[in-house]
Amino acid sequence: MKRSVMFLAGVVLMMPVLAGCYAGQDAETKIQTRSGNGVNTEIEGMLIDNATIVAGNKGSNAAAFLGTFYNPTYEPDELLSITAADGTVALTPEPVDLPALGAVTLKSGTENQAEFTEFQANAGEYVDVTFTFKSAARAEIPILVVAPYGEYLDAAPEGTEEEVKEVVVVEEGGEGAEAGSSTESNTE
């Protein structure tokens, strides 16, 4: 009896290890990171957080930059330009002031924005974007292009309309999309 209790206790204690559920105190699943599609990068003299490109409607060749610049230094800086092979970028204002120990968000429709023209990339692609600052190091990072849908619609270029997504509803007991299906427009 004593042996079976000891064996059972040993098996219960070893279950997480045997199941692959225990990965230690520094497991990747225990580390909290920023969420979202944006790219986060740290360069000498600047932090760029949640950098994303929001595409305009298909055929518009427009897009907008969405992201926040954190200046961790005691000296003010300026964002002089943003360049990308997939389009020309216009900053408003030009340059964008980045206060010492402060943060500035660039978002379409606000005081500080960056709009792409002649933009050719599609949603789901990455575009190499270069940031040039007055004092901070120059940064070139690949940034994801997202569709103007959901929470990104507010950050899309001016005049962009939300892309309509088609939803296929299959009734219970149906034999695939043909049996009892209907389509709805979802414009949230």
Wavefront OBJ file of the C-alpha trace (Angstrom):
o trace
v 0.000 0.000 0.000
v 2.783 2.384 0.942
v 4.617 1.738 -2.342
v 1.538 2.411 -4.468
v 0.863 5.709 -2.650
v 4.483 6.797 -3.168
v 4.346 5.769 -6.823
v 1.068 7.645 -7.355
v 2.466 10.773 -5.643
v 5.550 10.609 -7.865
v 3.464 10.296 -11.028
v 1.241 13.241 -10.003
v 4.286 15.416 -9.318
v 5.898 14.444 -12.634
v 2.764 14.992 -14.771
v 3.555 18.608 -15.755
v 7.086 17.636 -16.791
v 5.942 14.526 -18.639
v 3.163 16.462 -20.394
v 5.589 19.170 -21.501
v 3.649 21.805 -19.562
v 6.473 22.912 -17.311
v 9.088 25.071 -18.963
v 10.541 26.810 -15.930
v 10.331 30.299 -14.467
v 11.608 31.970 -17.664
v 9.218 30.228 -20.067
v 8.244 32.216 -23.186
v 4.595 31.892 -22.242
v 5.241 33.707 -18.957
v 6.865 36.726 -20.598
v 4.418 39.528 -21.312
v 5.047 41.513 -24.486
v 3.244 44.269 -26.337
v 0.323 43.116 -28.414
v -0.717 44.241 -31.851
v 0.592 44.019 -35.383
v 3.102 46.821 -34.994
v 6.865 46.545 -34.930
v 8.753 47.678 -31.842
v 12.387 48.687 -32.068
v 14.980 50.446 -29.973
v 17.765 52.446 -31.560
v 20.354 54.759 -30.076
v 18.394 57.727 -28.734
v 14.868 56.609 -29.730
v 12.231 53.931 -29.168
v 9.688 53.228 -31.908
v 6.580 51.431 -30.675
v 3.803 49.669 -32.612
v 4.972 50.869 -36.042
v 2.337 49.882 -38.604
v 1.384 51.016 -42.097
v -2.352 51.269 -42.724
v -3.197 50.897 -46.413
v -5.826 53.035 -48.086
v -8.551 51.579 -50.270
v -7.435 49.384 -53.176
v -6.269 51.439 -56.124
v -5.814 54.622 -54.066
v -1.999 54.194 -53.777
v -2.310 55.809 -50.347
v -1.267 54.611 -46.895
v -0.572 56.097 -43.480
v 2.035 55.427 -40.794
v 0.790 54.586 -37.301
v 3.224 54.437 -34.388
v 4.678 56.153 -31.343
v 8.167 57.615 -30.918
v 9.605 57.738 -27.403
v 12.569 60.040 -26.815
v 14.336 58.632 -23.720
v 17.019 61.352 -23.708
v 17.232 64.691 -21.903
v 17.546 66.536 -25.239
v 14.692 67.240 -27.661
v 14.951 65.600 -31.079
v 13.176 65.810 -34.429
v 11.883 63.219 -36.872
v 13.228 64.655 -40.124
v 11.879 62.109 -42.598
v 10.345 58.730 -43.225
v 11.244 57.037 -46.499
v 10.118 53.821 -48.115
v 10.772 52.258 -51.497
v 7.023 51.727 -51.825
v 6.036 55.391 -51.743
v 6.761 58.981 -50.858
v 5.970 60.026 -47.278
v 4.745 63.483 -46.294
v 5.200 64.433 -42.619
v 2.857 66.879 -40.891
v 4.413 68.924 -39.419
v 7.808 68.639 -41.042
v 9.911 67.981 -38.998
v 7.992 66.327 -36.153
v 9.191 67.596 -32.758
v 10.082 64.830 -30.281
v 10.348 66.365 -26.780
v 12.964 65.242 -24.261
v 11.688 62.335 -22.132
v 8.455 62.483 -24.127
v 6.388 60.574 -26.641
v 4.695 61.542 -29.900
v 2.211 59.380 -31.802
v 1.865 59.697 -35.561
v -1.646 58.840 -36.714
v -3.710 59.921 -39.697
v -6.235 62.630 -38.882
v -4.250 64.018 -35.935
v -1.815 66.890 -35.457
v 1.172 64.621 -36.188
v 0.888 62.349 -39.196
v 2.796 60.659 -41.995
v 0.954 59.929 -45.257
v 2.294 57.738 -48.085
v 1.511 58.515 -51.733
v 2.312 56.288 -54.715
v 2.189 53.355 -52.268
v 2.266 49.945 -53.961
v 2.352 47.328 -51.159
v -0.681 45.246 -50.195
v -2.053 44.350 -46.781
v -0.095 41.462 -45.283
v 3.241 42.496 -46.813
v 6.223 44.033 -45.036
v 7.785 47.244 -46.322
v 11.308 48.470 -45.450
v 10.920 51.925 -43.892
v 13.760 54.292 -42.937
v 13.428 56.857 -40.131
v 15.851 59.795 -40.048
v 16.189 61.880 -36.885
v 18.120 65.039 -36.082
v 20.042 63.409 -33.205
v 18.988 59.787 -32.800
v 20.464 57.036 -34.949
v 18.909 56.346 -38.328
v 16.672 53.254 -38.345
v 15.562 50.972 -41.170
v 12.944 48.420 -40.170
v 10.441 46.193 -41.987
v 6.869 47.240 -41.131
v 3.651 45.292 -41.679
v 0.979 46.762 -43.954
v -2.568 46.243 -42.625
v -5.965 46.733 -44.268
v -8.165 49.692 -43.265
v -10.459 47.528 -41.193
v -11.621 47.511 -37.573
v -9.414 49.509 -35.237
v -7.143 50.500 -38.125
v -9.864 52.425 -39.982
v -9.290 55.490 -37.756
v -5.588 55.438 -38.681
v -6.138 55.017 -42.439
v -5.445 57.853 -44.907
v -8.130 60.519 -45.150
v -11.036 59.491 -47.378
v -10.537 55.759 -46.820
v -13.699 53.718 -46.395
v -13.793 50.517 -44.384
v -13.362 47.459 -46.569
v -16.503 45.350 -46.522
v -15.865 41.797 -45.432
v -18.146 39.051 -46.724
v -19.357 36.600 -44.109
v -20.675 33.210 -45.198
v -23.238 31.709 -42.843
v -23.762 27.939 -43.062
v -26.904 26.733 -41.371
v -26.586 23.791 -39.023
v -26.935 20.494 -40.831
v -25.960 22.037 -44.171
v -23.657 20.300 -46.629
v -21.060 23.049 -47.056
v -21.405 26.637 -48.183
v -23.919 25.811 -50.921
v -26.520 24.311 -48.582
v -28.398 27.023 -46.723
v -25.773 29.720 -47.077
v -26.284 33.417 -47.203
v -23.953 36.351 -47.247
v -23.969 39.398 -45.060
v -21.963 42.578 -45.151
v -20.060 43.310 -42.000
v -19.114 46.948 -41.610
v -18.825 46.991 -37.798
l 1 2 3 4 5 6 7 8 9 10 11 12 13 14 15 16 17 18 19 20 21 22 23 24 25 26 27 28 29 30 31 32 33 34 35 36 37 38 39 40 41 42 43 44 45 46 47 48 49 50 51 52 53 54 55 56 57 58 59 60 61 62 63 64 65 66 67 68 69 70 71 72 73 74 75 76 77 78 79 80 81 82 83 84 85 86 87 88 89 90 91 92 93 94 95 96 97 98 99 100 101 102 103 104 105 106 107 108 109 110 111 112 113 114 115 116 117 118 119 120 121 122 123 124 125 126 127 128 129 130 131 132 133 134 135 136 137 138 139 140 141 142 143 144 145 146 147 148 149 150 151 152 153 154 155 156 157 158 159 160 161 162 163 164 165 166 167 168 169 170 171 172 173 174 175 176 177 178 179 180 181 182 183 184 185 186 187 188
